Amino acid sequence: MTKKVLMLAAKANMIQQFNHRNIKILQNLGYEVHIATNMVDFGSMSAEENERFKQWMIDNDIIAHQIDFERRMGSLKGNIRSIKQLRKLFKEIDFTFVHVHSPLGSVLGRLVAKQFKVPAIYTAHGFHFFKGGPKSGWLVFYPLEWAFSFITDTLITINDEDYAVAKKHMHAKNIVKINGIGVDVEQAWRVTDEEKLIARRNVRKELDIPENAFVISSVGELSNRKNHKIVLEALKIMCAKQRENIYYIIAGTGDNGKMLNELAASFNFKNHFKLLGYRSDIRDINFASNIVIFPSFQEGLGVSGLETVINGSYLIGSDVRGIKDYILDESFGDTFNPRNAKQLEKLIKNKVNTSNLNSELNKRQLLQFDVKIIDNVMKNLYQNMKSMW
């Protein structure tokens, strides 16, 4: 009889963005893979991408289950409804183990798994408490993570700070660190200078940006946490002459688009500011950019920033956990206080008309983030869970 495993997250985007390869690893190990998530309120991806994800599950023989998880940590009524739906699912299907993601999904998923004596793997995509973070995170999420670590078989962390905290304070049976979801480093390095130049020209032509313009790009949800506002505030500090040849583009969707457009308009920058929506060609956008800015207040191990560095583009990132992990030295980029627009403005001005490529010597350090290494660790973790039965 085929053993079954459940991949669970509150929102479908968490599965779509971070777990395609994990699912294929599980299938290659002989598991029938089920997914429990909210595919109606699907999180930070486009509706089109959500439909593609649902079709991908069908094409790959993955069994999906709609669970009506609410946003953030949900309401009492909503969480009770989700628990009932999960309990029904666990009664119907005998899972070998469950792999949970996201704060809400991980809490409710582990709670129900414990009731049915199903082992649980939990990937913490960045604890919601961290050095320099808000006190509310430590007051709310630290006790929650600590308590639920007692019913966690394997806790996976994705950055150095979280791993140190987990080893010191959490009580999962097994605590490991992986370097995010992994990036195909060697494939990225095979892109030729000619291919980069073609991508640069095509993107700039599409967006009606002059070939000689200084382009800044960011990638990520248009939200307060992603903090794109600070880039516009830094540009606003510059005099009009200094920024007349600068363009700023953001790839992502979210609720802050109107606010960002209004801020750009407030200093006559609107014609040089472009919200691109959801994009699947982030690598080409990196090649079209002189610098990339990743200004988040909080990240687990920000994939967009990591891909920027891997692609050889210069990254200016927030000096926070999950970003500074891969800005290994000044050849890769620089960091700034995500609340300090003046500091960012100085970094931008310093990079205007300078090289943005990483040195060949230091690039080898990035191999620690390669997909092959990450996938091998995940395969071993899944095999260890299988041996428990």
Secondary structure as UniProt FT lines:
FT   STRAND          4..11
FT   HELIX           12..18
FT   HELIX           20..28
FT   TURN            29..30
FT   STRAND          32..38
FT   HELIX           47..59
FT   TURN            60..61
FT   STRAND          63..66
FT   TURN            72..73
FT   HELIX           76..92
FT   STRAND          95..101
FT   HELIX           103..115
FT   TURN            116..117
FT   STRAND          120..124
FT   TURN            131..132
FT   HELIX           135..149
FT   TURN            150..151
FT   STRAND          154..157
FT   HELIX           160..169
FT   STRAND          174..177
FT   TURN            180..181
FT   HELIX           185..189
FT   HELIX           193..206
FT   TURN            207..208
FT   TURN            211..212
FT   STRAND          214..219
FT   TURN            224..228
FT   HELIX           229..237
FT   TURN            240..245
FT   STRAND          246..252
FT   TURN            255..256
FT   HELIX           257..265
FT   TURN            266..268
FT   HELIX           270..272
FT   STRAND          273..277
FT   HELIX           282..288
FT   STRAND          291..294
FT   HELIX           303..310
FT   TURN            311..312
FT   STRAND          315..318
FT   TURN            321..326
FT   TURN            330..332
FT   STRAND          333..336
FT   TURN            338..339
FT   HELIX           341..351
FT   TURN            352..353
FT   HELIX           360..363
FT   HELIX           364..369
FT   HELIX           371..387
//
